[in-house]
Amino acid sequence: MKAFCAIRVADFASPLQVLFSTGRCCNVNDSSFKLTYHYPLKFVRTRVAFPQKLFICRARFADSGVEGSFSLKLVSPALLAAEKEEAKAVLTLFLKKQGLSHTIAARTINKSELFIDHLVARLHSVHKSRYLVGRELTTLEIREALIPYLESLLEEHGIYMVDVVESFPDAPVKAKPAAPVIKSQSSVDLKKLRAISRVSEIGPAGKLPPHILYLLELGMDLDQIKGIARRFPSFAYYSLEGKIKPTVEFLLDLGVPKSDIPTILFKRPQLCGISLYENIMPTMRFLENLGVDKKQWAKVIYRFPALLTYSRQKVKTTVDFLYEMGLSEEIIGKVLTRCPNIISYSVEEKLRPTAEYFCSLGVDVGVLLSRSPTVFGLSIEANLKPVTEFFYGRGYTMEEIGTMISRYGALYTFSLTENLMPKWEFFLTMDYSKSELVKFPQYFGYSLVERIKPRYALMKECGVMLLLNQLLSLSAANFDKALKKKIEKVAAANGDDPDTDVEI
């Protein structure tokens, strides 16, 4: 039996070379993608003159919330077949990277026709504009579109990833409580166990492996390292001199405090597996050209180390959206510096729907993005709508709510039960009109116990009234001055001696 591999010649550009024979091995190599087939191969061109047909794909994945629904006017059967093969190749490599053998990965692919269709549908959704102008995707573009999605599914479902793929579009059964027999471990489980064993094994000299000792000296503990190995088994096999130490020294040279290194590596161990010169440094230069403050790299990486592991295309997609929302290059640089994790949000599934929601409230989305970019990572249904409904139910108009959001976007980050409700209840006991909250929604950002109640009690004791923002936003010294000045003003108005000293 011969294995057939369809390769689109247009996808391979110089200096990429395709070496093949009808013998036993074929390698396709470039700096970022590698396929090796140990089978007799027959290469065929996919640009064959087939009658063009309408291809409509609808896919839904209940657990992940990913949905695709679109219609491509003219997609040839040959192109569709080629894209399926590309998707299969990416999925195969991804599964093998997680520890599955070639045989198990191939068996999974054969059982996953619906999931393959879903991946192709996702390609069409992500790159819809490319298809509309008749431009085919390259192998690298396909890989960059699918790998992050597969990684997100792996993070969500862990060891059940294979079940997710095979049972699509139905949700996998993750547990069977009635069965007393423990489920046999998969190859993924075994790889994780081997990785954990690797980082904790004692060598002939009675010591842990050198790279583990190095990490312990940096301040990590063994449980943290085991946790990394469990989430990302490849980390257990990284060499000290070739991968881990160069990355750590690079971070230290950027000004990252040594005490922050354990947190960064725990958040994103993949950093150690990425080439400094071919990936990380070029990505940093790319981001600096977009306005990221190079003096702030230590803080940026600590906040969101995954930023340096994203493709430039992924970053550019988010930046293009920010330009679309009216942000200047300077503001975009500040947003990426303050909130680098905005790059992780899907433009079409997260950022754009959130922007549309705020637009419906009359909010200037560009201003909100520049002031409170973190708000765009919140769930519309779980976070935004409940807060909007909270204020609407207490008599505020949508226009007033929009004004409050524009002035203080962080309003949506607070818990209803632990923050907004108790502070609202106390506000009702204060001698302020509801319109004061429209003028100063930052009220909800101050501590009820440590700031609001003590200052309000002191002000009432003095028998005067300050504006709500004066009551809360001033420093302790300036608050005392404002209170004393108000007392003197009231005394003068009442005919009292304004020179009388007032103790606060």
C-alpha positions as CSV (number, residue, x, y, z in Angstrom):
1,M,0.0,0.0,0.0
2,K,1.3,3.4,-0.9
3,A,0.8,6.5,1.2
4,F,-0.1,9.6,-0.8
5,C,0.8,13.1,0.4
6,A,-0.6,16.2,-1.4
7,I,1.7,19.2,-1.2
8,R,0.8,22.6,-2.6
9,V,3.9,23.8,-4.5
10,A,2.9,27.4,-4.0
11,D,3.3,27.0,-0.3
12,F,7.0,26.4,-0.4
13,A,9.0,29.5,-1.2
14,S,12.8,29.9,-1.5
15,P,14.9,29.0,0.4
16,L,12.6,26.2,1.4
17,Q,13.4,23.0,-0.3
18,V,11.4,19.9,-0.9
19,L,13.4,16.7,-1.0
20,F,11.6,13.6,-2.0
21,S,11.9,10.2,-3.6
22,T,9.8,7.2,-4.1
23,G,11.9,5.4,-1.6
24,R,11.5,5.3,2.1
25,C,11.8,8.9,3.4
26,C,10.6,12.3,2.6
27,N,11.4,15.4,4.6
28,V,9.8,18.8,4.2
29,N,11.8,21.4,6.2
30,D,11.7,25.1,6.9
31,S,12.8,27.0,10.0
32,S,9.4,26.7,11.6
33,F,7.7,23.6,10.2
34,K,8.9,20.0,9.7
35,L,7.1,17.0,8.4
36,T,8.7,13.6,8.1
37,Y,7.0,10.6,6.4
38,H,8.6,7.2,6.5
39,Y,6.4,5.8,3.8
40,P,6.6,5.5,0.0
41,L,5.2,8.7,-1.3
42,K,3.6,9.9,-4.4
43,F,3.4,13.7,-4.8
44,V,0.6,15.2,-6.7
45,R,-0.3,18.8,-7.6
46,T,-3.5,20.1,-6.1
47,R,-4.2,22.7,-8.8
48,V,-6.4,20.4,-10.9
49,A,-9.2,21.7,-13.0
50,F,-12.3,20.4,-11.1
51,P,-15.7,21.9,-11.5
52,Q,-16.0,24.5,-8.8
53,K,-18.7,23.9,-6.2
54,L,-20.2,25.8,-3.2
55,F,-18.8,24.7,0.1
56,I,-20.7,25.6,3.2
57,C,-19.3,24.6,6.6
58,R,-21.1,25.0,10.0
59,A,-19.3,23.8,13.1
60,R,-19.9,24.2,16.8
61,F,-18.0,23.1,19.7
62,A,-20.1,23.2,22.9
63,D,-17.3,23.3,25.5
64,S,-15.0,25.8,23.9
65,G,-17.7,28.2,22.6
66,V,-16.1,28.2,19.2
67,E,-18.6,28.6,16.4
68,G,-18.2,29.0,12.6
69,S,-20.9,29.7,10.1
70,F,-20.1,31.0,6.7
71,S,-20.3,30.4,3.0
72,L,-17.5,30.6,0.5
73,K,-18.6,31.5,-2.9
74,L,-16.1,29.3,-4.9
75,V,-13.9,26.8,-3.1
76,S,-12.7,24.0,-5.4
77,P,-12.8,20.4,-4.1
78,A,-9.1,20.2,-4.8
79,L,-8.3,23.2,-2.5
80,L,-10.7,21.9,0.2
81,A,-9.0,18.4,0.1
82,A,-5.6,20.0,0.3
83,E,-6.7,22.1,3.3
84,K,-8.0,19.0,5.1
85,E,-4.6,17.3,4.5
86,E,-2.9,20.4,5.9
87,A,-5.2,20.4,9.0
88,K,-4.5,16.6,9.5
89,A,-0.8,17.2,9.3
90,V,-0.9,20.0,11.9
91,L,-3.1,18.0,14.2
92,T,-0.9,14.9,13.8
93,L,2.2,16.9,14.7
94,F,0.4,18.5,17.7
95,L,-0.7,15.1,19.1
96,K,2.8,13.6,18.7
97,K,4.2,16.6,20.4
98,Q,2.0,15.8,23.4
99,G,3.5,12.3,23.6
100,L,1.3,10.2,21.4
101,S,3.0,7.7,19.2
102,H,2.7,7.9,15.4
103,T,0.3,5.0,15.3
104,I,-2.0,6.4,18.0
105,A,-2.0,9.8,16.4
106,A,-2.9,8.4,13.0
107,R,-5.7,6.3,14.6
108,T,-7.0,9.4,16.2
109,I,-7.0,11.3,12.9
110,N,-8.9,8.5,11.2
111,K,-11.6,8.8,13.8
112,S,-11.8,12.6,13.7
113,E,-13.3,13.6,10.3
114,L,-15.8,16.0,11.9
115,F,-13.0,17.7,13.9
116,I,-10.9,18.1,10.8
117,D,-13.8,19.7,9.1
118,H,-14.1,22.0,12.1
119,L,-10.4,23.0,11.8
120,V,-10.9,23.8,8.1
121,A,-14.0,25.9,9.0
122,R,-11.9,27.7,11.6
123,L,-9.3,28.5,8.9
124,H,-12.0,30.0,6.7
125,S,-13.4,32.0,9.6
126,V,-10.0,33.4,10.7
127,H,-8.9,34.2,7.2
128,K,-12.2,35.0,5.6
129,S,-10.9,38.1,3.9
130,R,-8.1,36.1,2.2
131,Y,-10.6,33.7,0.6
132,L,-12.8,36.5,-0.6
133,V,-10.0,37.8,-2.8
134,G,-9.0,34.3,-4.0
135,R,-5.8,34.0,-2.0
136,E,-4.8,30.6,-0.7
137,L,-3.2,30.2,2.7
138,T,0.4,29.0,3.1
139,T,1.4,26.1,5.3
140,L,2.8,28.5,7.8
141,E,-0.4,30.6,7.9
142,I,-2.5,27.5,8.4
143,R,-0.2,26.3,11.2
144,E,-0.3,29.7,13.0
145,A,-4.1,29.8,12.8
146,L,-4.6,26.2,14.2
147,I,-1.8,25.7,16.8
148,P,-3.0,28.4,19.2
149,Y,-6.5,27.0,19.0
150,L,-5.3,23.4,19.7
151,E,-3.2,24.7,22.6
152,S,-6.3,26.4,24.1
153,L,-8.2,23.1,23.8
154,L,-5.4,21.2,25.4
155,E,-5.3,23.7,28.3
156,E,-9.0,23.4,28.8
157,H,-9.4,19.6,28.5
158,G,-5.9,18.3,29.5
159,I,-5.6,14.5,29.2
160,Y,-9.0,14.4,27.5
161,M,-7.8,16.1,24.4
162,V,-7.9,13.0,22.3
163,D,-11.5,12.3,23.5
164,V,-12.4,15.9,22.5
165,V,-11.0,15.4,19.0
166,E,-12.6,12.0,18.4
167,S,-16.0,12.8,19.9
168,F,-16.5,16.2,18.2
169,P,-19.0,17.9,18.1
170,D,-20.3,16.1,21.2
171,A,-18.6,16.9,24.5
172,P,-16.3,14.1,25.8
173,V,-17.3,12.1,28.8
174,K,-14.6,13.1,31.2
175,A,-15.5,10.8,34.1
176,K,-17.4,7.6,34.7
177,P,-18.1,7.5,38.4
178,A,-19.9,4.2,38.2
179,A,-16.9,2.4,36.9
180,P,-14.7,1.1,39.8
181,V,-11.8,0.3,37.5
182,I,-9.2,3.1,37.0
183,K,-8.9,4.1,33.4
184,S,-5.6,2.9,31.8
185,Q,-3.1,5.7,31.3
186,S,-2.7,7.1,27.8
187,S,0.6,8.0,26.2
188,V,0.0,11.6,27.3
189,D,-0.3,10.5,30.9
190,L,2.9,8.4,30.6
191,K,4.8,11.3,29.2
192,K,3.7,13.5,32.1
193,L,4.7,10.8,34.6
194,R,8.1,10.4,32.9
195,A,8.6,14.2,32.9
196,I,7.8,14.4,36.7
197,S,10.1,11.5,37.4
198,R,12.8,13.1,35.3
199,V,12.9,16.4,37.3
200,S,12.9,14.6,40.7
201,E,15.2,11.7,40.0
202,I,18.5,11.5,42.0
203,G,21.6,10.8,39.9
204,P,24.5,8.5,40.6
205,A,26.2,11.3,42.5
206,G,23.2,11.6,44.8
207,K,22.0,14.9,43.3
208,L,19.1,16.1,41.2
209,P,19.7,16.9,37.5
210,P,21.9,20.0,36.9
211,H,19.0,22.1,35.3
212,I,16.8,21.3,38.3
213,L,19.5,22.4,40.8
214,Y,19.9,25.6,38.8
215,L,16.2,26.3,39.0
216,L,16.2,25.6,42.7
217,E,19.0,28.1,43.1
218,L,16.9,30.7,41.3
219,G,14.3,30.3,44.0
220,M,11.9,27.7,42.5
221,D,10.8,24.8,44.7
222,L,10.6,21.2,43.5
223,D,6.8,21.2,43.6
224,Q,6.7,24.2,41.2
225,I,9.1,22.4,38.8
226,K,6.9,19.3,39.0
227,G,3.9,21.4,38.2
228,I,5.6,22.8,35.1
229,A,6.6,19.2,34.0
230,R,3.0,18.1,34.4
231,R,1.7,21.0,32.3
232,F,4.5,21.1,29.8
233,P,6.5,17.8,29.8
234,S,9.1,18.9,27.3
235,F,10.5,21.3,30.0
236,A,11.8,18.4,31.9
237,Y,14.2,17.6,29.1
238,Y,15.5,21.1,28.3
239,S,19.3,21.3,28.6
240,L,20.7,23.7,31.2
241,E,23.4,25.3,29.0
242,G,21.4,25.2,25.7
243,K,18.0,26.4,26.7
244,I,17.2,27.3,30.4
245,K,20.3,29.3,31.4
246,P,20.5,31.5,28.2
247,T,16.8,32.4,28.6
248,V,17.3,33.2,32.3
249,E,20.4,35.3,31.6
250,F,18.6,37.1,28.8
251,L,15.7,38.0,31.2
252,L,18.2,39.2,33.8
253,D,19.9,41.4,31.3
254,L,16.6,43.0,30.5
255,G,16.3,44.1,34.1
256,V,14.0,41.4,35.3
257,P,14.7,40.9,39.1
258,K,16.0,37.4,39.9
259,S,13.1,37.0,42.3
260,D,10.6,37.3,39.4
261,I,12.3,34.6,37.3
262,P,10.5,31.7,39.0
263,T,7.1,33.3,38.4
264,I,7.8,34.0,34.8
265,L,9.1,30.4,34.1
266,F,6.1,28.9,35.9
267,K,3.6,31.0,33.9
268,R,5.3,30.3,30.5
269,P,7.9,27.5,30.6
270,Q,7.7,27.5,26.7
271,L,10.0,30.6,26.8
272,C,13.0,28.3,27.4
273,G,12.2,26.3,24.3
274,I,12.0,29.2,21.9
275,S,15.1,30.5,20.0
276,L,16.3,33.8,21.5
277,Y,17.8,35.0,18.2
278,E,15.2,33.6,15.7
279,N,12.0,34.2,17.7
280,I,12.1,36.2,20.9
281,M,14.4,39.0,19.9
282,P,12.7,39.6,16.5
283,T,9.3,39.6,18.3
284,M,10.6,42.2,20.8
285,R,11.9,44.5,18.0
286,F,8.6,44.1,16.3
287,L,6.7,45.1,19.4
288,E,9.1,48.0,20.1
289,N,8.3,49.3,16.6
290,L,4.7,49.3,17.5
291,G,5.4,51.5,20.5
292,V,6.1,49.1,23.4
293,D,8.5,50.9,25.8
294,K,11.8,49.0,25.7
295,K,12.6,50.3,29.2
296,Q,9.5,48.5,30.5
297,W,10.3,45.0,29.2
298,A,10.9,43.6,32.6
299,K,7.4,44.7,33.8
300,V,5.8,43.6,30.5
301,I,7.3,40.1,30.6
302,Y,6.5,39.7,34.3
303,R,2.8,40.7,33.6
304,F,2.4,38.4,30.6
305,P,5.4,36.3,29.6
306,A,3.3,34.5,26.9
307,L,3.5,37.7,24.8
308,L,6.9,36.7,23.5
309,T,5.6,33.3,22.4
310,Y,2.9,34.6,20.0
311,S,3.5,34.9,16.3
312,R,3.9,38.3,14.8
313,Q,0.8,37.7,12.7
314,K,-1.2,37.2,15.9
315,V,0.2,40.5,17.4
316,K,-0.5,42.4,14.1
317,T,-4.1,41.2,14.1
318,T,-4.7,42.8,17.5
319,V,-2.8,45.9,16.6
320,D,-4.8,46.4,13.4
321,F,-8.0,46.1,15.5
322,L,-6.7,48.8,17.9
323,Y,-6.0,51.1,14.9
324,E,-9.5,50.4,13.7
325,M,-10.9,51.6,17.0
326,G,-9.1,54.9,16.6
327,L,-6.1,54.4,18.8
328,S,-2.9,56.2,17.8
329,E,0.4,54.4,17.5
330,E,1.6,56.1,20.7
331,I,-1.5,55.0,22.6
332,I,-1.3,51.4,21.2
333,G,2.3,51.2,22.5
334,K,1.1,52.3,26.0
335,V,-1.8,49.8,25.9
336,L,0.6,46.9,25.0
337,T,3.0,48.0,27.7
338,R,0.3,48.3,30.4
339,C,-1.9,45.4,29.3
340,P,0.2,43.0,27.1
341,N,-2.3,40.1,27.7
342,I,-4.8,42.0,25.3
343,I,-2.8,40.2,22.6
344,S,-4.2,36.8,23.9
345,Y,-7.8,37.9,23.2
346,S,-9.4,36.8,20.0
347,V,-10.3,39.8,17.9
348,E,-13.5,38.3,16.4
349,E,-14.6,36.3,19.4
350,K,-13.7,38.6,22.3
351,L,-12.5,42.2,21.4
352,R,-15.0,43.1,18.6
353,P,-18.1,41.8,20.4
354,T,-17.1,43.6,23.5
355,A,-16.5,46.8,21.6
356,E,-19.9,46.5,20.0
357,Y,-21.5,46.0,23.4
358,F,-19.9,49.2,24.7
359,C,-20.9,51.1,21.6
360,S,-24.5,50.1,22.2
361,L,-24.2,52.0,25.6
362,G,-22.8,55.1,23.9
363,V,-19.3,54.6,25.1
364,D,-16.3,55.9,23.1
365,V,-14.5,52.5,22.6
366,G,-11.2,54.1,21.7
367,V,-11.1,56.1,24.9
368,L,-12.1,53.1,27.0
369,L,-9.5,50.9,25.4
370,S,-6.8,53.4,26.1
371,R,-7.9,53.9,29.8
372,S,-9.1,50.4,30.8
373,P,-7.9,47.7,28.3
374,T,-8.4,44.9,30.9
375,V,-12.1,45.4,30.7
376,F,-12.1,43.9,27.2
377,G,-11.0,40.5,28.6
378,L,-14.2,40.2,30.6
379,S,-17.2,38.1,29.7
380,I,-20.2,40.1,28.3
381,E,-22.7,37.7,29.8
382,A,-21.0,37.0,33.1
383,N,-19.4,40.4,33.9
384,L,-20.6,43.3,31.7
385,K,-24.3,42.8,31.4
386,P,-24.9,42.1,35.2
387,V,-23.2,45.3,36.1
388,T,-25.1,47.3,33.5
389,E,-28.4,45.8,34.7
390,F,-27.4,46.5,38.3
391,F,-27.2,50.3,37.7
392,Y,-30.1,50.3,35.3
393,G,-32.3,48.7,37.9
394,R,-31.4,51.4,40.4
395,G,-32.7,54.2,38.2
396,Y,-29.8,55.2,36.0
397,T,-30.4,55.7,32.3
398,M,-28.3,53.9,29.7
399,E,-26.7,57.2,28.8
400,E,-25.7,57.8,32.4
401,I,-24.3,54.3,32.7
402,G,-22.3,54.9,29.5
403,T,-20.9,58.1,31.1
404,M,-19.9,56.2,34.2
405,I,-18.2,53.5,32.1
406,S,-16.3,56.1,30.0
407,R,-15.1,57.8,33.2
408,Y,-14.2,54.6,35.1
409,G,-14.1,51.4,33.0
410,A,-12.7,49.4,36.0
411,L,-16.3,49.6,37.3
412,Y,-16.9,46.3,35.5
413,T,-14.1,44.5,37.2
414,F,-15.7,44.7,40.6
415,S,-17.8,41.9,42.2
416,L,-21.5,42.7,42.5
417,T,-22.0,41.0,45.8
418,E,-18.7,41.9,47.5
419,N,-18.2,45.4,46.2
420,L,-20.9,47.2,44.3
421,M,-23.9,46.1,46.4
422,P,-22.5,46.9,49.9
423,K,-21.1,50.2,48.7
424,W,-24.3,51.1,47.0
425,E,-26.2,50.4,50.2
426,F,-23.9,52.6,52.2
427,F,-24.2,55.4,49.5
428,L,-27.9,55.5,50.1
429,T,-27.2,56.5,53.7
430,M,-25.0,59.4,52.6
431,D,-26.4,62.8,51.9
432,Y,-25.5,62.8,48.2
433,S,-27.7,62.6,45.1
434,K,-27.5,59.7,42.7
435,S,-26.0,62.0,40.1
436,E,-22.8,62.2,42.2
437,L,-22.0,58.7,41.2
438,V,-22.3,59.6,37.5
439,K,-19.8,62.4,38.1
440,F,-17.6,60.2,40.3
441,P,-18.0,56.5,39.7
442,Q,-14.5,56.0,41.1
443,Y,-16.4,55.9,44.5
444,F,-16.7,52.1,43.9
445,G,-12.9,51.8,43.7
446,Y,-12.3,52.9,47.3
447,S,-12.3,50.7,50.4
448,L,-15.6,50.9,52.3
449,V,-14.1,50.2,55.6
450,E,-10.7,52.0,55.4
451,R,-11.7,55.0,53.3
452,I,-15.4,55.7,52.7
453,K,-16.9,55.2,56.1
454,P,-14.1,56.9,58.2
455,R,-13.9,60.0,56.0
456,Y,-17.7,60.3,55.8
457,A,-18.1,60.0,59.5
458,L,-15.4,62.7,60.1
459,M,-17.0,65.0,57.6
460,K,-20.5,64.6,59.2
461,E,-18.9,65.2,62.6
462,C,-17.6,68.5,61.4
463,G,-21.0,69.5,60.1
464,V,-20.0,70.2,56.5
465,M,-20.3,68.6,53.1
466,L,-17.5,68.1,50.5
467,L,-18.0,66.9,47.0
468,L,-17.8,63.2,46.7
469,N,-14.5,63.2,44.8
470,Q,-13.0,65.6,47.4
471,L,-14.2,63.3,50.2
472,L,-12.4,60.3,48.7
473,S,-9.7,61.2,46.1
474,L,-7.6,63.6,48.2
475,S,-4.6,62.5,50.1
476,A,-4.9,62.5,53.9
477,A,-3.1,65.9,54.3
478,N,-5.1,67.5,51.5
479,F,-8.4,66.1,52.8
480,D,-7.7,67.7,56.2
481,K,-7.0,71.0,54.5
482,A,-10.1,70.8,52.4
483,L,-12.2,70.0,55.4
484,K,-10.7,72.8,57.5
485,K,-11.2,75.3,54.6
486,K,-14.9,74.2,54.3
487,I,-15.5,74.6,58.0
488,E,-14.0,78.1,58.0
489,K,-16.1,79.0,55.0
490,V,-19.3,77.8,56.7
491,A,-18.3,79.6,59.9
492,A,-17.8,82.9,58.0
493,A,-21.2,82.5,56.2
494,N,-22.9,82.0,59.6
495,G,-21.2,85.1,61.1
496,D,-18.9,83.1,63.3
497,D,-15.2,84.1,63.8
498,P,-13.4,82.6,60.8
499,D,-10.1,82.9,62.6
500,T,-11.0,80.4,65.2
501,D,-8.7,77.4,65.0
502,V,-10.4,74.2,63.9
503,E,-9.1,70.9,65.0
504,I,-9.7,67.9,62.8
